[in-house]
Each structure stands twice: as structure tokens, then as C-alpha cells.
């Protein structure tokens, strides 16, 4: 698998209410009317309390743009402790989760676009990615080396150079 069988978890840090929620259980709890009303009240209070400071600093200090998504690999913050390969694998895993979500909701496969996705992957991880993505979804890959396409069968390959597009297979 992309994460070498290690557990990848996601948390959502909501700055406006000073809470960090795990994606699996606690985020679902936000969908209730009661939870939404409580968050709305807290958010409104925070906006009022920071209004003067926002005007002085000429920037928004409260809002969803201040929220953060935290990724944990085996309980460790991926940004601080993850290798480049692990970070890239997690990013691809999130993109694939998004594609699967769209498929489940719309019953239609999305087009997946990936740029130089194999750069940090060893051969096993690259093969796993190919099977997970390219064999399930219509995928556009931008790769710097033809060898990055070694797992494909019958795929169309185009070479772009100096603004010219040429089909090579």
C-alpha cells in the first residue's frame, strides 16, 4: 500500500472553537443541528471579540482559513516526522479518498490528475499507486521520465516539448 501498512489518520483543528476533531467519529458529530448551533454561537463570539484586532491588523484573525488539517502516521505528525515519500504517499492517499468519495456520491468516476507522483516512490509503492489509481480511474499523469509509465498497458502517452504535443504510443 502507499503508506506501507501504517495507520494514516486525519484530524481537523477548528481554530474558531479551539478544538481538534478526529475525522472518523467526531467530525460526524458536527452534522447535528445542536452541534452546528453551538459552533455558530462560539464562532460569532470569537468574531466579536477579535473585531478590533482584525481592523488594527487589517487581516482576518478568525475563520475557517485559520483551521488546519493534521495528518498523523502511526500517531506522529506527518509534517514534522514524515519522510518526503511518506508525505507524498499521504497526499496521494487523500486525493484517492476524494476520488472514491466522488464516485460513491455521484456514481461517476472522476478524472484524476497527478503531477510527477512517482518522484519519491520505490517500485513497489509506484506499482501499488498505479493499480489503485490508473486502473480504476481515468488518469492524467505528468511525468519527467518515460520509465515512470512502466506499469501501464495500452495507455496513450504524449510527449510535450516546446509547446508541441506528440503522441508516442
Backbone bond lengths (Angstrom), bond angles and torsions (degrees), N, CA, C in turn:
res aa  C-N    CA-C-N  psi(-1)  N-CA   C-N-CA  omega(-1)  CA-C   N-CA-C  phi
1 X - - - 1.461 - - 1.525 110.26 -
2 X 1.284 116.43 170.34 1.460 120.63 -177.51 1.519 112.75 -66.30
3 X 1.315 117.96 -32.98 1.463 120.71 -177.38 1.522 111.98 -102.91
4 X 1.321 117.52 22.02 1.475 122.60 176.84 1.526 112.85 55.24
5 X 1.323 117.22 30.94 1.458 121.05 178.83 1.515 114.03 78.19
6 X 1.325 118.06 1.79 1.464 121.75 178.67 1.526 109.18 -80.43
7 X 1.323 115.70 149.77 1.460 120.46 -177.44 1.523 111.15 -78.75
8 X 1.315 115.87 121.76 1.457 122.77 176.46 1.519 107.43 -105.15
9 X 1.324 116.60 123.18 1.461 121.48 179.84 1.523 109.07 -124.36
10 X 1.298 114.84 156.94 1.456 120.74 -179.08 1.521 108.89 -125.20
11 X 1.326 115.50 139.79 1.462 122.00 173.20 1.521 107.90 -126.83
12 X 1.314 115.08 150.49 1.461 120.82 179.16 1.524 107.60 -117.96
13 X 1.320 116.60 115.91 1.462 122.14 179.92 1.523 108.46 -93.87
14 X 1.326 115.91 112.72 1.459 121.96 -179.05 1.521 108.11 -96.77
15 X 1.315 116.00 104.98 1.455 121.76 -174.90 1.528 111.70 -63.73
16 X 1.314 117.85 -37.59 1.468 121.43 -174.55 1.522 113.34 -64.36
17 X 1.331 117.07 -24.45 1.469 119.14 -179.76 1.530 111.67 -119.79
18 X 1.341 116.80 7.96 1.469 122.42 178.81 1.526 112.71 53.04
19 X 1.327 115.91 47.57 1.460 120.05 177.88 1.515 110.37 -134.68
20 X 1.322 115.01 146.74 1.456 121.59 173.47 1.517 106.81 -118.41
21 X 1.322 115.75 123.97 1.459 121.50 -174.53 1.516 110.50 -115.83
22 X 1.322 116.47 143.26 1.459 119.76 175.41 1.513 108.70 -81.48
23 X 1.299 115.51 146.30 1.462 120.89 -175.01 1.517 112.08 -65.33
24 X 1.314 117.41 -35.97 1.461 119.63 -171.20 1.525 113.69 -65.69
25 X 1.325 117.32 -53.84 1.460 119.05 -172.47 1.517 113.53 -107.98
26 X 1.318 115.60 -51.12 1.452 119.98 -167.97 1.519 113.87 -70.65
27 X 1.329 117.75 -33.54 1.458 118.93 178.52 1.520 111.22 -64.43
28 X 1.320 116.77 -35.21 1.467 120.04 177.61 1.523 110.65 -61.10
29 X 1.320 117.14 -31.81 1.459 121.41 178.84 1.513 113.65 -66.32
30 X 1.321 117.24 -19.14 1.464 120.63 179.08 1.525 112.36 -73.70
31 X 1.309 116.64 -13.52 1.460 120.29 -175.75 1.522 113.04 -79.89
32 X 1.322 118.56 -7.36 1.459 120.15 179.11 1.527 109.37 -77.90
33 X 1.306 116.16 153.05 1.466 120.75 179.36 1.528 110.70 -62.46
34 X 1.311 115.94 -38.76 1.459 121.69 -179.30 1.536 110.82 -62.04
35 X 1.333 116.22 -46.69 1.471 120.75 -179.96 1.519 110.67 -65.86
36 X 1.322 116.77 -41.67 1.462 120.57 179.89 1.520 110.82 -62.49
37 X 1.328 117.06 -40.54 1.467 120.80 179.30 1.530 110.60 -65.64
38 X 1.330 117.44 -40.86 1.465 121.23 179.47 1.526 110.61 -64.87
39 X 1.305 116.81 -43.09 1.462 120.73 178.57 1.518 110.01 -64.32
40 X 1.308 116.49 -41.20 1.464 121.03 179.59 1.527 111.11 -60.73
41 X 1.341 116.66 -44.49 1.464 120.58 179.19 1.531 110.84 -63.25
42 X 1.324 116.64 -46.04 1.469 121.06 -179.55 1.524 110.55 -62.97
43 X 1.316 115.86 -43.31 1.463 121.14 179.68 1.520 110.71 -62.11
44 X 1.329 117.06 -44.56 1.457 121.49 179.46 1.527 110.85 -62.55
45 X 1.338 117.42 -42.07 1.465 120.67 177.52 1.524 111.05 -62.55
46 X 1.308 116.58 -42.11 1.462 121.03 -179.80 1.527 110.30 -65.30
47 X 1.328 117.03 -39.96 1.469 120.24 177.12 1.525 111.19 -60.89
48 X 1.329 115.93 -45.47 1.470 119.87 -179.76 1.525 111.36 -63.54
49 X 1.321 116.22 -42.39 1.467 119.18 -176.56 1.524 112.30 -70.00
50 X 1.312 118.44 -23.67 1.467 121.63 -177.41 1.535 113.38 -103.74
51 X 1.330 116.93 2.65 1.465 121.52 -175.10 1.532 112.57 -56.40
52 X 1.323 117.54 -48.91 1.464 120.78 -178.60 1.526 110.16 -63.99
53 X 1.315 116.86 -45.02 1.465 120.72 179.86 1.532 111.26 -61.69
54 X 1.323 116.61 -36.84 1.469 119.78 178.00 1.529 110.95 -65.02
55 X 1.312 116.49 -41.18 1.473 119.66 178.90 1.526 111.09 -66.26
56 X 1.320 116.61 -42.01 1.463 120.47 179.84 1.520 110.52 -63.42
57 X 1.306 116.79 -45.11 1.468 121.24 -177.08 1.524 112.72 -83.86
58 X 1.328 116.35 -12.59 1.463 122.33 -179.01 1.528 111.91 56.76
59 X 1.315 113.43 45.26 1.468 119.77 175.41 1.524 109.55 -158.55
60 X 1.318 115.25 155.24 1.461 120.76 178.53 1.525 109.09 -78.20
61 X 1.319 115.67 126.57 1.463 121.15 -179.11 1.517 112.22 -105.03
62 X 1.317 116.38 -10.49 1.459 121.73 -178.27 1.523 108.44 -131.37
63 X 1.315 116.68 137.10 1.456 120.30 175.40 1.510 112.02 147.31
64 X 1.310 115.99 172.69 1.465 120.47 -176.51 1.525 113.37 -63.44
65 X 1.342 117.74 -21.84 1.466 120.06 176.94 1.530 111.06 -66.54
66 X 1.326 117.58 -15.20 1.463 122.49 177.37 1.535 112.00 -93.62
67 X 1.313 116.52 -7.43 1.465 120.69 178.57 1.519 109.57 -71.63
68 X 1.317 116.18 165.70 1.454 119.70 -177.50 1.523 110.26 -144.51
69 X 1.314 115.08 142.90 1.458 121.72 172.27 1.520 106.50 -99.26
70 X 1.315 116.19 125.37 1.457 121.14 179.72 1.519 108.56 -110.57
71 X 1.317 116.03 132.33 1.459 121.39 176.95 1.517 108.88 -109.06
72 X 1.316 116.00 131.26 1.455 122.00 -179.75 1.515 109.13 -118.97
73 X 1.308 116.76 129.85 1.461 122.37 175.30 1.517 106.42 -111.66
74 X 1.331 115.22 112.58 1.463 121.25 -174.78 1.533 110.72 53.87
75 X 1.336 116.14 40.15 1.456 121.98 176.25 1.515 115.52 82.19
76 X 1.322 118.89 -4.02 1.465 122.58 -179.26 1.526 110.15 -101.61
77 X 1.328 116.66 139.86 1.454 122.00 178.75 1.524 108.99 -61.87
78 X 1.312 116.36 117.41 1.459 121.87 -175.32 1.530 112.07 -62.95
79 X 1.333 117.29 -36.74 1.469 119.74 179.81 1.521 112.10 -61.14
80 X 1.328 116.50 -37.36 1.462 120.23 -175.45 1.522 113.26 -89.96
81 X 1.332 116.91 -34.44 1.456 119.53 -171.08 1.523 114.96 -116.24
82 X 1.326 117.82 -7.28 1.465 120.42 -176.37 1.520 112.98 -84.79
83 X 1.326 115.59 148.33 1.461 120.55 174.16 1.527 108.72 -74.79
84 X 1.324 116.66 168.98 1.463 119.81 177.27 1.521 110.43 -60.92
85 X 1.327 116.89 -40.62 1.460 120.91 178.67 1.516 111.94 -63.38
86 X 1.328 117.43 -41.70 1.461 120.70 178.54 1.524 110.99 -66.21
87 X 1.319 116.99 -40.12 1.467 120.24 178.39 1.523 110.83 -64.89
88 X 1.316 116.54 -42.90 1.467 120.29 179.02 1.538 109.99 -65.08
89 X 1.323 116.78 -42.58 1.465 120.57 179.09 1.527 110.73 -61.51
90 X 1.325 117.09 -40.96 1.467 120.74 178.37 1.521 110.95 -64.97
91 X 1.327 117.25 -40.64 1.467 120.72 178.41 1.522 110.71 -62.44
92 X 1.328 116.35 -42.42 1.470 120.16 178.34 1.528 110.02 -67.19
93 X 1.333 117.25 -39.62 1.470 120.49 178.60 1.532 110.39 -60.93
94 X 1.325 117.77 -39.82 1.467 120.86 177.29 1.521 111.11 -65.74
95 X 1.316 116.55 -41.12 1.472 120.14 177.96 1.524 110.05 -62.80
96 X 1.324 117.17 -38.90 1.457 120.49 179.43 1.526 111.29 -70.45
97 X 1.323 116.70 -36.80 1.465 119.86 175.34 1.527 109.91 -61.74
98 X 1.316 116.04 -39.49 1.464 120.87 177.05 1.528 110.43 -62.90
99 X 1.321 117.10 -43.99 1.467 121.01 179.03 1.528 110.64 -62.75
100 X 1.321 116.82 -42.31 1.470 120.40 179.27 1.529 111.08 -66.97
101 X 1.331 117.11 -36.01 1.460 121.61 177.05 1.527 110.09 -62.97
102 X 1.325 116.10 -45.90 1.468 120.45 178.82 1.524 110.06 -62.05
103 X 1.325 116.54 -43.43 1.459 120.71 178.33 1.530 110.66 -59.39
104 X 1.322 117.14 -45.38 1.472 121.00 -178.83 1.529 111.87 -66.00
105 X 1.328 117.40 -39.48 1.462 120.66 -176.88 1.516 113.34 -78.03
106 X 1.317 116.83 -39.28 1.473 120.90 -173.82 1.515 113.28 -105.66
107 X 1.320 116.65 -8.95 1.461 122.24 -175.66 1.533 110.89 54.58
108 X 1.319 114.90 38.59 1.453 121.99 179.84 1.520 107.67 -145.05
109 X 1.311 116.31 132.78 1.462 120.15 -178.08 1.530 110.61 -76.45
110 X 1.334 116.16 128.05 1.458 118.69 177.32 1.525 111.00 -78.09
111 X 1.298 115.94 161.59 1.464 121.53 172.52 1.523 106.57 -85.30
112 X 1.326 116.58 131.20 1.461 121.94 -179.26 1.526 108.32 -106.34
113 X 1.323 116.73 128.54 1.460 122.07 178.99 1.527 107.87 -117.08
114 X 1.326 116.27 123.32 1.471 121.95 -178.66 1.520 109.68 -129.18
115 X 1.316 116.15 136.73 1.461 121.59 -178.42 1.526 109.81 -113.78
116 X 1.329 116.84 119.11 1.467 124.30 177.40 1.522 111.65 47.41
117 X 1.305 116.16 45.51 1.454 122.39 -173.56 1.530 113.20 -70.13
118 X 1.307 118.67 -23.54 1.463 120.96 -176.30 1.528 113.27 -87.74
119 X 1.311 118.60 0.77 1.464 122.34 -171.89 1.526 113.68 -54.78
120 X 1.310 118.42 -40.11 1.463 121.46 -175.86 1.525 112.78 -104.90
121 X 1.335 117.83 7.41 1.460 120.39 -172.62 1.520 112.13 -99.61
122 X 1.343 115.38 141.63 1.458 119.63 169.86 1.527 107.96 -79.69
123 X 1.322 117.42 176.57 1.465 120.81 -174.00 1.528 112.62 -62.30
124 X 1.332 117.84 -40.85 1.468 120.46 -179.51 1.528 111.38 -64.14
125 X 1.306 116.41 -43.78 1.462 120.07 179.83 1.519 110.75 -68.40
126 X 1.328 117.13 -37.94 1.466 121.05 177.65 1.525 110.31 -63.08
127 X 1.331 117.02 -42.36 1.467 120.92 178.27 1.535 110.62 -63.69
128 X 1.334 116.55 -43.34 1.469 120.64 178.99 1.529 110.55 -61.09
129 X 1.329 116.06 -42.35 1.461 120.14 177.76 1.516 110.66 -62.36
130 X 1.325 116.57 -45.63 1.457 120.48 -179.28 1.521 110.58 -57.65
131 X 1.334 116.24 -45.95 1.466 120.08 -178.99 1.521 111.14 -66.51
132 X 1.313 116.74 -37.66 1.466 120.99 -177.35 1.524 111.82 -72.65
133 X 1.314 116.36 -39.43 1.460 120.35 -172.53 1.514 112.39 -100.32
134 X 1.302 115.19 -62.20 1.463 120.37 -167.97 1.519 113.07 -70.20
135 X 1.311 117.75 -26.16 1.459 118.92 179.50 1.523 112.45 -88.82
136 X 1.335 117.91 -11.41 1.460 121.14 -179.78 1.524 113.02 -106.69
137 X 1.315 116.99 -27.60 1.459 120.77 -173.13 1.520 110.05 -129.72
138 X 1.328 115.35 153.77 1.459 118.39 170.03 1.519 105.85 -69.48
139 X 1.327 115.76 122.74 1.458 120.52 -170.31 1.516 110.93 -128.77
140 X 1.299 115.20 136.15 1.459 121.81 172.11 1.522 106.69 -110.78
141 X 1.321 115.32 121.36 1.461 121.26 179.20 1.519 109.39 -112.90
142 X 1.311 116.73 133.58 1.462 121.49 170.15 1.527 104.81 -106.50
143 X 1.325 116.04 115.88 1.469 120.36 -177.24 1.530 109.64 -130.54
144 X 1.326 116.51 146.21 1.467 119.08 -179.61 1.529 113.53 -82.42
145 X 1.338 117.63 -18.98 1.469 121.30 -176.39 1.523 110.43 -127.23
146 X 1.297 116.83 138.20 1.467 122.22 176.41 1.533 110.45 -59.57
147 X 1.322 117.62 -32.00 1.465 121.37 -179.19 1.526 112.31 -62.89
148 X 1.341 117.56 -21.30 1.466 120.53 177.01 1.524 112.14 -67.19
149 X 1.327 116.73 -12.20 1.461 121.34 -178.77 1.525 111.93 -102.50
150 X 1.323 117.30 17.07 1.463 122.61 -172.90 1.527 113.94 -60.15
151 X 1.308 118.52 -25.58 1.465 120.80 -175.24 1.523 113.14 -87.76
152 X 1.322 117.93 -11.16 1.459 121.53 -175.66 1.512 113.05 -76.83
153 X 1.330 114.39 148.80 1.463 120.98 178.16 1.531 107.43 -128.33
154 X 1.307 117.40 116.97 1.458 120.46 175.69 1.506 114.87 71.64
155 X 1.314 116.72 15.02 1.450 119.79 -179.47 1.520 110.58 -79.00
156 X 1.306 115.81 151.09 1.466 120.42 174.70 1.519 108.05 -80.55
157 X 1.306 116.02 133.21 1.465 121.45 179.08 1.520 108.22 -124.66
158 X 1.314 114.97 130.82 1.452 121.31 179.67 1.520 108.70 -120.84
159 X 1.291 115.81 144.03 1.458 122.19 177.12 1.521 107.00 -111.62
160 X 1.334 116.09 129.60 1.458 121.15 179.37 1.522 107.82 -114.68
161 X 1.326 115.25 125.30 1.456 119.47 177.44 1.520 108.64 -147.83
162 X 1.311 115.40 129.47 1.466 122.83 178.45 1.525 111.73 50.59
163 X 1.354 115.65 40.96 1.443 119.69 176.19 1.510 115.86 80.50
164 X 1.333 118.02 3.62 1.462 121.93 179.18 1.513 110.06 -108.62
165 X 1.325 115.71 137.52 1.454 122.92 -179.14 1.527 108.94 -108.17
166 X 1.337 114.99 128.61 1.461 119.91 -179.71 1.526 108.81 -135.33
167 X 1.340 115.94 128.26 1.458 119.54 177.53 1.532 108.28 -79.35
168 X 1.345 115.21 126.84 1.456 119.64 -177.71 1.527 112.68 -105.33
169 X 1.313 117.67 -15.74 1.481 121.47 171.04 1.503 110.33 -161.33
